[in-house]
Amino acid sequence: MAADLLAGAAIGLIGGIASGLTGTSPGGALVVLSSALLGVDQHVAQGVSLIAQVPPTSLAGIARYRAGGARAPLRWLVWMTLGFVAGGLAGALAAAGVPDRALRWTYVGYLALLGLLLVLRRKEAGADRPETSPEEASAAVLLAIGLVAGLSAGFLGIGGGLATTVGLTVFLRATQHQAQMIGLALSLAPVNLPAAWVYYQAGWTASWPALAGVVAGLAIGGDLGARLANRLSAAQLRAIMLAMIGAMTAYMAFRAVS
């Protein structure tokens, strides 16, 4: 139990720092770290990620982003949440019939696509500009971003924060800090609960001490990461996010072929 608790705390702390720093839900890092440190298969790693994200561990990170001036329009959150819940449930149900190896390769392809979108966005991104106003986004676009994020969360267990942040910066031209604030704010609602329940019912989860350690680590790491994010420029944050996506893609590709 002590070993599970410590491993879970390490996973949560690293995942929380990555989440607070990049403004994404910690799911991507949690899947990779659970796979590496707990030695579990892909379905269980995804279950750990989704279940650990049900508690509102991003509160401290959100407070840091608000202190830095970032805002999350309520209208955006409502439409994205609707799409996320529907997509998350559909993705989790679909994952049940997919083998571990196929899930890993899907994970690799998904991260590679997000990285490509970030590279393309980076080429046309200039200096920081004012935040996108609530009226500048259509309900259909917000719903679509939430739906894609939810599908990725349920099917790949990664929380959907990467898709949220990349989608907002690429398709709505939101600033990096604004997109990261919204990505964390979206995780406050229990949007992952339907998908997490599907994984829990299927038995795809780790021990409770490991989960407790992950949750505790997330709360602490999220605050530390958000503090650092407020000191970095949008260009620096994009570069860090791109590096993180690249590292996760490389590791999961290694696991898929091994």
C-alpha atoms as one frame of an Amber mdcrd trajectory, in Angstrom:
protein
   0.000   0.000   0.000   2.820   2.400   0.856   4.520   1.719  -2.484   1.254
   2.318  -4.371   0.648   5.547  -2.442   4.137   6.897  -3.173   3.988   5.901
  -6.828   0.563   7.511  -7.132   1.788  10.710  -5.466   4.741  10.919  -7.874
   2.432  10.372 -10.846  -0.010  13.004  -9.611   2.667  15.568  -8.767   4.335
  15.350 -12.182   0.976  15.258 -13.952  -0.273  18.215 -11.914   2.785  20.331
 -12.711   2.374  19.537 -16.404  -1.334  20.379 -16.164  -0.870  23.689 -14.370
   2.012  24.703 -16.616   0.270  23.963 -19.918  -3.327  24.584 -18.807  -4.435
  21.167 -19.974  -6.126  18.466 -17.977  -3.436  16.146 -16.599  -4.822  13.066
 -18.354  -2.159  12.746 -21.038   0.659  12.772 -18.518  -1.256  10.499 -16.134
  -1.737   7.809 -18.778   1.949   7.815 -19.689   3.155   7.960 -16.067   0.725
   5.269 -14.881   1.888   3.022 -17.662   5.551   3.657 -16.803   5.527   3.770
 -12.987   2.687   1.386 -12.150   3.371  -0.993 -15.037  -0.330  -1.317 -15.872
  -1.854  -1.969 -19.287  -3.389   0.745 -21.465  -7.001   0.343 -20.336  -6.027
   0.519 -16.637  -3.734   3.526 -17.208  -6.631   5.320 -18.881  -8.947   4.346
 -16.032  -6.521   5.745 -13.449  -6.346   8.987 -15.399 -10.109   9.442 -15.714
 -10.991   8.477 -12.138  -8.255  10.696 -10.647  -9.630  13.664 -12.594 -13.150
  13.454 -11.137 -12.239  15.447  -7.949 -11.732  19.213  -8.625  -7.941  19.163
  -8.271  -7.469  22.121 -10.664  -8.890  24.755  -8.270  -5.502  26.071  -7.175
  -4.263  26.261 -10.761  -7.365  28.170 -11.865  -6.883  30.668  -9.040  -3.331
  31.324 -10.238  -4.485  31.902 -13.825  -7.222  34.287 -12.632  -4.659  36.188
 -10.607  -2.664  36.537 -13.821  -5.654  38.085 -15.618  -6.966  35.092 -17.615
 -10.734  34.549 -17.773 -13.054  31.687 -18.790 -16.362  32.942 -20.283 -19.308
  31.067 -18.765 -21.006  30.748 -22.169 -17.970  28.943 -23.568 -17.847  26.556
 -20.625 -21.550  25.674 -20.903 -21.412  24.728 -24.595 -18.104  22.908 -24.280
 -19.328  20.958 -21.239 -22.398  19.737 -23.143 -20.217  18.461 -25.965 -17.656
  16.997 -23.562 -20.098  14.893 -21.548 -21.682  13.399 -24.671 -18.330  12.715
 -26.315 -16.775  11.293 -23.136 -19.487   8.707 -22.645 -19.389   7.653 -26.309
 -15.594   7.397 -26.266 -15.491   5.297 -23.093 -18.052   2.841 -24.435 -16.125
   2.564 -27.702 -12.815   1.882 -25.900 -14.210  -1.302 -24.379 -13.998  -3.136
 -27.690 -10.516  -1.976 -28.689  -7.328  -3.966 -27.866  -4.556  -2.343 -25.814
  -2.141  -2.180 -28.742  -4.672  -0.441 -30.979  -5.454   2.054 -28.213  -1.761
   2.878 -27.837  -1.375   3.519 -31.565  -4.526   5.647 -31.592  -3.059   7.577
 -28.662   0.173   8.128 -30.607  -1.672   9.313 -33.715  -3.896  11.645 -31.708
  -0.952  13.303 -29.955   0.949  13.611 -33.238  -2.036  15.413 -34.803  -2.291
  17.833 -31.881   1.429  18.514 -32.116   1.101  19.256 -35.833  -1.733  21.696
 -35.186   0.385  23.458 -32.576   3.304  23.746 -34.992   1.058  25.247 -37.670
  -0.488  27.628 -35.141   2.941  28.626 -33.857   4.062  29.743 -37.320   1.274
  32.327 -37.531   1.161  33.299 -33.869   2.624  36.684 -33.095   2.896  38.554
 -29.853   0.337  38.192 -27.085  -2.918  39.981 -27.881  -6.137  40.709 -25.981
  -8.276  37.765 -24.940 -10.982  36.605 -27.323 -14.347  37.983 -26.175 -17.261
  35.631 -25.363 -19.221  36.853 -28.385 -16.497  35.923 -30.865 -17.194  32.185
 -30.648 -20.216  30.432 -32.098 -22.063  27.803 -30.093 -21.464  25.237 -32.847
 -17.669  25.664 -32.699 -17.620  25.503 -28.903 -19.829  22.408 -28.932 -17.566
  20.759 -31.523 -14.409  21.466 -29.504 -16.073  20.037 -26.392 -17.260  16.974
 -28.310 -13.786  16.206 -29.693 -12.227  16.772 -26.266 -14.798  14.450 -24.686
 -14.276  11.735 -27.283 -10.524  11.864 -26.719 -11.038  11.753 -22.956 -13.356
   8.754 -23.002 -11.563   6.792 -25.695  -7.970   7.553 -24.670  -8.394   8.458
 -21.003  -6.460  11.690 -21.317  -8.963  14.185 -19.914  -9.503  16.201 -23.090
  -7.509  19.212 -21.926  -5.008  19.021 -24.775  -7.795  19.042 -27.358  -9.502
  21.922 -25.535  -6.398  24.105 -25.400  -5.260  23.350 -28.941  -8.801  23.730
 -30.313  -9.316  27.126 -28.690  -5.976  28.524 -29.839  -6.182  27.115 -33.374
  -9.863  27.526 -34.272 -10.910  30.476 -32.084  -7.562  32.306 -31.952  -7.766
  32.455 -28.161  -4.565  33.520 -26.423  -2.465  30.777 -24.893  -3.146  31.874
 -21.312  -6.884  32.226 -21.993  -7.092  28.768 -23.584  -5.155  27.216 -20.703
  -7.419  28.873 -18.130 -10.517  27.506 -19.915  -8.968  24.040 -20.174  -8.525
  23.940 -16.403 -11.919  25.519 -15.688 -13.671  22.897 -17.796 -12.240  20.179
 -15.560 -13.964  21.665 -12.498 -17.293  20.233 -13.629 -17.406  16.424 -13.315
 -17.274  16.091 -17.108 -15.164  12.940 -16.858 -17.563  11.211 -14.464 -19.580
   9.225 -17.074 -16.431   7.948 -18.778 -14.734   7.253 -15.428 -17.746   5.209
 -14.310 -17.562   3.044 -17.436 -13.875   2.329 -16.768 -14.518   1.657 -13.074
 -17.330  -0.774 -13.826 -15.052  -2.618 -16.242 -12.379  -2.968 -13.519  -9.868
  -0.772 -15.345  -8.348   1.024 -12.372  -5.495   0.804  -9.875  -5.605   0.344
  -6.083  -7.257   3.005  -3.930  -3.950   4.046  -2.259  -2.476   4.675  -5.710
  -5.521   6.722  -6.727  -5.406   8.708  -3.472  -1.747   9.501  -4.112  -2.493
  10.634  -7.650  -5.289  12.976  -6.509  -3.131  14.519  -3.758  -0.212  14.984
  -6.132  -2.462  16.605  -8.734  -3.690  19.238  -6.281  -0.160  20.239  -5.268
   1.407  19.979  -8.717  -1.361  21.973 -10.407  -0.698  24.966  -8.166   3.072
  24.798  -8.748   2.661  24.530 -12.510   0.199  27.421 -12.736   2.510  29.664
 -10.693   5.261  29.021 -13.222   2.929  29.499 -16.207   2.078  33.040 -15.150
   5.769  33.932 -15.401   6.183  32.632 -18.953   5.205  34.130 -22.293   2.681
  32.587 -24.678   5.510  31.520 -27.006   7.340  29.779 -24.165   4.164  27.991
 -23.058   3.466  26.782 -26.605   7.030  25.479 -26.877   6.700  23.608 -23.564
   3.371  22.100 -24.606   4.833  20.999 -27.942   7.813  19.397 -26.187   5.505
  17.597 -23.759   3.324  16.262 -26.569   6.416  15.105 -28.445   7.802  13.271
 -25.416   4.491  11.522 -24.709   4.108  10.555 -28.359   7.599   9.053 -28.478
   7.122   7.068 -25.267   3.733   5.654 -26.251   5.056   4.740 -29.703   7.884
   2.851 -27.961   5.353   1.021 -25.769   3.215   0.207 -28.803   6.053  -1.498
 -30.670   7.595  -3.245 -27.651
